[in-house]
Structure formats: C-alpha cells, structure tokens
C-alpha cells in the first residue's frame, strides 16, 4: 500500500487530538498544583497563592500583576528547572535517570482512546503532494482502536515500573520502602479496577469507548444503574494514582519523601507531574465510563441536539469537548477535596482494604452482573436494584467476617485511653473561656 492510503481523515484528526490533549494535560498538571493549593487553603481557612501574576516584572504588563496567584505554577516550574540536578553516589545511574520518565508516560498515553468530541463529519480537502482527501465521519480521539478499554488497563499497569525503579535505583532505604509499598499497592488495586471495568463491559457489550457513551445516551448514565461499581472504580483509580488517602508510598511521616526522596530538579518534578496527569486521565475515564462522557440529558431539545451522538457537526464536537472537559474538571476538584478531607490510611489498612474489601466486592459485583446480563435484566432499575442488593449483602456479611488484630493499639496503663482504677480522665479544656466558641465577645460581654 502507498503511504497516501494511510493519510485518511481519521489519521489527521487523531494527530491533532494527540498533540492538543497532550499539551493540555501537561499544562493542566501544572495548573492542578495551583488549584490544589487554593482548594486546600479554602478548606483550612487560608488564602493560598495570591501574589505571583503574569507581569514578569515588566511595567507594561502591570495590569497582570497578582491575578489571584495564577502565575504561581509557572514560577514553581521555572524554579524546578533552575535547581541543581543532584545525583547521589552509588545509585544506579541509568535507572535513576530513566525512572522519572517511565512514571510520566502511562498517564500521558492512556488518554489516547478517549472520544472527547464524539464523531465528526470532516469536509473534503486537498493537500499539496497528496491530493484530494474525501469527506468521512471520524472519531475525535487520539486512537480509534477496537480494544480501547483493554488498552486502558494495559497502559495503567505500566505506572508501577517508574515508581518501583525510582525507589530501587536511589540506593536509599526510605526510597526502597516507598517503592515496595507502591508496587504492592498498585498491583493489588489493579485487580478490583479490572473487575469493576469488566462489570461495566458485560452490560455495555463492547470494548469501544464511543459505544460506552452511546449506551449511556440510550439507557442512562451507568453511575445511576451501577453506583456500587462506580464507587469501586473511583476508589481504585485513586489508589492507582497514589492519591490520598492511599499515598503511603510517599508518606512523609514515615519515609521522608518515599520513592522520590533522592530526586531533585526536573527529575523530582516529573513525579508530581505524573500524579496530576494520573488524576486528570483517571477523572476523564470515570467521566466517560460512568457519567456519560460528553452526553447530557437534553432529550427535550430534540433527538439531534448538539450533545447527541448522532450530531456530527463541528459545533457539536466543540460543545461535546466543553461538556467532557467540565465533567473532568469537577471530578479533579472532587479528588482534591478527598485529599484534604480524609486522613491517610495506614499501610496495612490500605492492603487490607484491597484484599479483604475491594477485590471480594468487585468479584461479587462481576458475578451478580453476569447473572443479570444472562437473565436479560439490564435496565436501569434492574441493575440499580442489584447494586442495592449487593450493598445490603455486604453490610450484613461484613460484621460476620473474621477480624484481624494486626497493629492493634496496646493499652498503656495510666494513659488517657487506659486510665487507672478510680481515675477521672479529662481530655478537654476546663476553663470556660477556652470552651467558648467566641471567647473575646463572650468575655467582654460578661465584663
């Protein structure tokens, strides 16, 4: 075949989508750092970044000074570029240099199968030295492949290598422990993630991401019919990305910095970049699988409205990209809210949650979903009832399961938790002023 046979409208659209989304995720990862600092500041009643704008110290750009601190992520990036790139002695230099690059690749290739804008009917056009390109209906995605969801699992499984090699190559015991933790955690949570996705694919009956969105357009969002499976998928996505409360691989209180303790400059920067790229890609995948992707329930506008899969105009593509991006942004904010709300789990709790919680539950969900599909009961109400039934069974069975005493608190005689006989333990303040919610106003009023 001639090379011109490969230059189809789908090829050109895929190249454009890859280039655009790749740079959007890279820039978005930097903006996510700023966004997380702002969200954490709001939760903790602080201001957060609010000084660095885009004026760059130039008088004619003074009107961009401040700008709510939007230039903070750019300043942080420049600082990391200019910091010394230090390589400790007795490290494995090849793996030490390779690990940060390996960790950032999986989240930057997973997005390729996501149909950001649905299908688009391209106009006919001509190119120099190539000739006429006929009109065709193409998928607005980086790769239109038939095994899209298998590709997601394959790409996600590669994320563990960069972290493990980074911890091993650093020749540091804290990095090594962090790498071990990350390896065990990510391998463990890949199992329930794959099972949760399998429960979805059994209902949809296709591996194509576009077909998953079309199914939700016709039958309702899967988060409504399979809420338990959606919750399992989201939890495992957080664990796969080392996001709190599963960030034990870099637990500062125990491991200094975990697997990236010895990294500096841009080598270090690639690790948080990969974490936020994981967050962006994982949020986009959750939006596609359970929130209808670019779909919104706007049937009252007609069967061929802008967000309908059957609308293949350019305006519809732009509208679908905006809706898809909006859902992804809200899920990113939700992930950040979780980080600053739920405390970090102990490492043994993380592994126990996987092997005694997530894996049995997701396997149970696959079995029940298989039965429902075999019986032909795949309507929204039937699947929702099966998920509610599974939740009831889990809540009944959980107290009956064997309990482990691993890492149980040892009573310390005479402490506040194990007081001596006859001792009255007072853990709160006894002064009335200290117990007052508004001590200054109430004290002044009393005087």
C-alpha positions in Angstrom: 0.0 0.0 0.0 1.1 3.5 -0.8 1.7 5.9 2.1 -1.1 8.1 0.8 -3.5 5.2 1.7 -2.8 5.8 5.4 -3.4 9.6 5.2 -7.1 9.4 5.9 -9.2 12.0 7.7 -9.0 9.8 10.8 -5.2 10.0 10.7 -5.2 13.8 10.6 -7.8 14.2 13.3 -6.0 11.7 15.6 -2.7 13.5 15.2 -4.4 16.9 16.0 -6.2 15.4 19.1 -3.0 13.8 20.4 -1.0 17.0 20.1 -3.7 19.2 21.6 -4.7 16.9 24.5 -1.1 16.0 25.3 -0.2 19.7 25.8 -3.5 20.3 27.7 -2.7 17.6 30.2 0.9 18.8 30.6 -0.3 22.4 31.3 -3.3 21.1 33.3 -1.0 19.2 35.6 0.8 22.4 36.5 -2.5 24.2 37.0 -3.7 21.3 39.2 -0.9 22.1 41.6 -2.2 25.7 41.9 -5.8 24.5 42.1 -5.0 22.0 44.9 -3.1 24.7 46.9 -6.1 27.0 46.5 -8.6 24.3 47.5 -6.6 23.2 50.5 -6.2 26.9 51.5 -10.0 27.3 51.3 -10.6 24.2 53.4 -8.1 25.3 56.0 -9.3 28.9 56.1 -6.2 30.3 54.4 -5.6 32.5 51.3 -3.2 30.3 49.3 -1.2 31.6 46.4 -2.2 35.2 45.6 0.9 37.1 44.7 2.5 35.8 41.5 0.8 37.0 38.3 1.9 37.2 34.7 3.5 40.6 34.7 7.1 39.2 34.9 8.2 42.4 36.5 7.6 44.4 33.2 5.9 47.8 33.6 3.7 47.5 30.5 2.3 44.2 31.9 1.5 45.7 35.3 -2.3 45.1 34.8 -1.5 41.3 35.0 0.2 41.6 38.4 -1.4 39.5 41.1 -4.1 37.7 39.0 -5.1 35.6 42.0 -1.7 34.0 42.0 -2.3 32.3 38.7 1.4 32.6 37.8 2.4 30.5 40.8 2.6 27.2 38.9 4.7 28.9 36.2 7.1 30.2 38.9 7.3 26.8 40.5 8.2 25.2 37.1 10.9 27.7 36.5 12.3 27.2 40.0 12.5 23.4 39.4 14.2 23.9 36.1 16.9 26.1 37.7 17.5 23.9 40.8 20.6 21.7 40.9 20.1 18.3 39.4 21.9 16.3 42.0 22.7 12.6 41.6 23.8 10.8 44.9 26.7 8.5 45.0 26.3 4.7 44.5 23.0 5.0 42.7 22.1 3.0 39.6 22.6 6.0 37.2 20.8 4.5 34.3 17.7 3.5 36.2 17.9 6.7 38.3 17.6 8.8 35.1 15.1 6.5 33.4 12.6 6.1 36.3 11.1 9.6 36.3 10.5 9.4 32.5 8.8 5.9 32.9 6.4 7.1 35.6 5.1 10.0 33.5 4.5 8.0 30.3 1.4 5.8 31.3 -1.0 8.7 32.1 0.1 10.6 29.0 -0.7 7.7 26.7 -3.9 6.4 28.4 -6.0 9.4 27.2 -5.5 8.4 23.5 -8.6 6.3 23.3 -11.0 8.8 25.0 -13.5 10.2 22.5 -13.5 13.8 23.6 -15.8 15.1 21.0 -17.7 12.1 19.6 -17.8 11.7 15.9 -17.2 14.4 13.3 -18.0 14.5 9.6 -15.0 16.1 8.1 -15.2 18.2 4.9 -13.3 17.2 1.8 -10.0 19.0 1.4 -6.8 18.7 -0.6 -3.1 18.8 0.4 0.0 19.5 -1.6 1.8 16.4 -2.9 -1.0 14.2 -1.5 -4.1 15.3 -3.4 -7.8 15.2 -2.5 -8.9 13.8 0.8 -12.5 12.7 0.7 -15.1 13.6 3.4 -15.6 11.0 6.1 -17.0 10.5 9.6 -14.2 10.2 12.1 -13.8 9.7 15.8 -12.4 12.7 17.7 -9.9 10.7 19.7 -6.2 10.1 19.6 -6.6 6.4 18.6 -9.7 4.7 17.2 -8.9 1.1 18.1 -11.3 -1.8 18.7 -9.8 -2.8 22.0 -9.9 0.6 23.7 -10.7 -0.5 27.2 -8.1 -3.3 27.1 -5.6 -0.6 26.1 -6.6 1.4 29.2 -5.8 -1.5 31.6 -2.6 -2.3 29.7 -1.4 1.3 30.0 -2.4 1.7 33.6 -0.5 -1.4 34.6 2.8 0.3 33.4 2.6 3.0 36.0 4.2 0.9 38.7 7.5 0.5 36.9 8.7 4.1 37.2 7.9 4.3 40.9 9.5 0.9 41.7 12.6 1.6 39.7 12.9 5.0 41.2 12.9 3.6 44.7 15.3 0.8 43.8 17.8 2.9 41.9 18.1 5.6 44.6 20.1 3.3 47.0 18.1 4.7 49.9 16.2 2.6 52.4 13.3 5.1 52.6 13.0 5.2 48.8 13.2 1.4 48.7 10.4 1.0 51.2 8.3 3.6 49.3 8.9 1.6 46.1 7.9 -1.7 47.8 4.7 -0.1 49.1 3.8 1.4 45.7 4.4 -2.0 44.0 2.2 -3.9 46.3 -0.5 -1.3 46.4 -0.7 -0.7 42.7 -0.7 -4.4 41.8 -3.3 -5.1 44.4 -5.7 -2.3 43.3 -5.3 -3.2 39.6 -7.4 -6.3 40.3 -10.6 -4.6 41.5 -10.2 -1.9 38.9 -10.2 -4.5 36.1 -13.1 -6.4 37.7 -15.1 -3.2 38.1 -14.5 -2.3 34.4 -15.4 -5.9 33.4 -18.8 -5.5 35.2 -19.4 -2.4 33.0 -18.3 -4.1 29.8 -20.6 -7.0 30.5 -23.6 -4.6 30.4 -22.4 -2.5 27.5 -21.2 -5.4 25.4 -18.4 -3.5 23.7 -14.8 -2.5 24.3 -15.2 0.7 22.3 -15.2 3.9 24.4 -17.6 5.6 22.0 -20.1 2.7 22.4 -20.0 3.0 26.2 -21.0 6.7 25.8 -23.7 5.8 23.3 -25.1 3.1 25.6 -25.4 5.7 28.4 -27.2 8.0 25.9 -29.8 5.3 25.2 -30.1 3.7 28.7 -29.0 6.3 31.2 -25.7 7.0 32.9 -24.0 4.0 34.4 -23.4 5.7 37.8 -27.2 5.6 38.2 -27.5 1.9 37.4 -24.2 0.7 38.9 -23.4 3.1 41.7 -21.5 0.5 43.8 -19.3 -0.5 40.8 -18.7 3.2 40.1 -17.6 3.8 43.7 -15.2 0.8 43.5 -13.7 2.1 40.2 -13.1 5.6 41.6 -11.5 4.3 44.8 -9.2 2.0 42.8 -8.3 4.9 40.5 -7.2 7.0 43.5 -5.1 4.1 44.7 -3.5 3.5 41.3 -2.5 7.2 41.1 -1.1 7.2 44.7 -3.6 9.8 45.7 -4.7 10.4 49.3 -5.8 8.6 51.3 -3.7 5.9 49.6 -0.4 7.9 49.3 1.6 5.7 51.6 4.4 5.3 49.1 5.5 8.8 49.8 4.3 9.1 53.4 6.4 12.0 54.8 5.9 11.0 58.5 7.5 7.6 57.9 9.5 7.6 54.7 10.8 11.3 54.4 9.7 11.5 50.7 9.2 7.9 49.8 10.4 6.8 46.4 11.3 10.3 45.3 13.4 11.2 48.3 16.7 11.4 46.4 15.4 13.1 43.3 15.8 16.8 42.6 15.2 19.4 39.9 13.1 18.3 36.9 13.6 14.6 37.8 11.6 15.3 41.0 9.1 17.5 39.1 8.2 14.6 36.9 6.8 12.6 39.8 4.1 15.2 40.9 3.5 15.8 37.2 2.7 12.1 36.7 0.5 12.2 39.8 -1.6 15.0 38.5 -1.6 13.6 35.0 -3.0 10.4 36.5 -5.7 12.4 38.3 -6.7 14.1 35.0 -6.7 10.9 33.0 -8.5 9.0 35.7 -11.2 11.7 36.1 -11.7 11.7 32.3 -12.0 7.9 32.2 -14.5 7.9 35.1 -16.5 10.6 33.3 -16.5 8.6 30.1 -17.5 5.3 31.8 -20.0 6.3 34.4 -21.0 9.9 33.7 -21.9 9.7 30.0 -18.8 11.4 28.7 -19.9 14.3 26.6 -23.6 13.4 27.0 -26.1 15.5 29.0 -29.8 14.5 29.4 -31.1 17.1 26.9 -33.6 15.0 25.1 -36.2 17.7 25.4 -34.2 19.7 22.8 -34.8 17.1 20.2 -33.1 13.9 19.0 -30.4 15.7 17.1 -29.3 18.3 19.7 -25.6 19.4 20.0 -24.7 16.7 22.5 -26.4 13.9 20.8 -24.0 11.2 19.4 -25.8 11.4 16.0 -24.9 15.1 15.6 -21.5 15.1 13.8 -21.2 18.8 13.1 -18.2 20.9 14.1 -20.3 22.9 16.6 -21.4 19.7 18.2 -17.8 18.5 18.5 -16.8 21.7 20.3 -19.8 21.5 22.6 -19.1 17.9 23.5 -15.4 18.7 24.3 -16.6 21.5 26.6 -19.0 19.2 28.4 -16.5 16.4 28.7 -13.9 18.8 30.0 -16.3 20.3 32.5 -17.1 16.9 34.0 -13.4 16.0 34.2 -12.7 19.3 35.9 -15.4 18.7 38.6 -14.0 15.2 39.2 -10.5 16.6 39.6 -11.8 19.1 42.2 -13.6 16.2 44.0 -10.4 14.2 44.1 -8.6 17.2 45.7 -11.4 17.6 48.2 -11.0 14.0 49.2 -7.2 14.6 49.8 -7.8 17.4 52.2 -10.8 15.8 54.0 -9.9 12.1 54.6 -6.8 11.3 56.6 -4.2 9.0 55.1 -4.8 5.3 55.8 -2.1 3.2 57.5 -0.3 0.9 55.0 -1.7 -2.3 56.5 -5.2 -0.7 56.2 -4.6 0.1 52.5 -3.6 -3.5 51.8 -6.4 -5.0 53.9 -8.9 -2.7 52.1 -7.7 -4.2 48.8 -7.6 -7.9 49.6 -10.4 -8.1 52.1 -12.6 -5.4 50.7 -12.2 -4.1 47.2 -11.3 -7.4 45.5 -14.1 -9.6 47.0 -16.6 -6.8 46.5 -15.7 -6.3 42.8 -15.6 -10.0 42.2 -19.1 -10.3 43.8 -20.2 -7.5 41.5 -19.0 -9.2 38.4 -20.8 -12.4 39.3 -24.1 -10.6 40.0 -23.8 -8.5 36.9 -23.1 -11.7 34.8 -26.3 -13.2 36.2 -28.3 -10.1 35.4 -27.0 -10.0 31.9 -27.7 -13.7 31.4 -31.3 -13.2 32.6 -31.7 -10.1 30.3 -32.3 -7.8 33.2 -30.1 -4.9 32.2 -32.5 -2.0 32.6 -31.5 0.9 34.8 -34.0 -0.1 37.5 -33.0 -3.7 37.5 -29.2 -3.0 37.7 -29.8 -0.4 40.4 -31.8 -2.9 42.4 -29.0 -5.5 42.0 -26.4 -2.9 43.2 -28.6 -2.1 46.2 -29.0 -5.8 47.0 -25.2 -6.3 46.8 -24.7 -3.4 49.2 -27.2 -4.9 51.7 -25.5 -8.3 51.5 -22.0 -6.7 52.0 -23.3 -4.8 55.1 -24.8 -8.0 56.5 -21.7 -10.1 55.8 -19.0 -7.6 56.9 -19.6 -8.0 60.7 -19.6 -11.8 60.3 -16.1 -11.9 58.6 -13.1 -12.9 60.7 -11.4 -10.0 62.3 -7.6 -9.4 62.4 -5.7 -8.0 65.4 -2.8 -6.8 63.4 -1.4 -3.5 64.6 -4.0 -3.2 67.3 -3.3 -0.5 69.9 -1.6 -1.8 73.0 -3.1 -0.4 76.2 -0.7 1.8 78.1 -1.7 1.7 81.8 -2.3 5.2 83.2 -2.8 6.8 79.8 -5.9 8.7 78.7 -7.1 5.6 76.9 -6.3 3.2 79.8 -6.8 5.1 83.0 -6.0 3.7 86.4 -8.8 2.5 88.7 -10.8 5.4 90.1 -9.0 8.0 87.9 -11.2 10.5 86.1 -9.7 11.4 82.7 -10.4 14.9 81.4 -9.3 15.4 77.8 -10.8 18.8 77.0 -10.2 22.3 78.5 -11.8 23.1 81.8 -11.6 26.9 81.6 -15.0 28.4 80.5 -13.2 30.9 78.2 -11.4 28.1 76.4 -14.6 26.2 75.9 -16.4 29.3 74.4 -16.8 29.4 70.7 -16.4 33.2 70.7 -14.2 33.8 73.7 -13.4 37.5 73.1 -17.0 38.6 72.6 -18.4 36.5 75.4 -15.7 37.6 77.9 -16.1 41.2 77.0 -19.9 40.9 77.4 -19.6 39.3 80.7 -17.3 42.1 82.0 
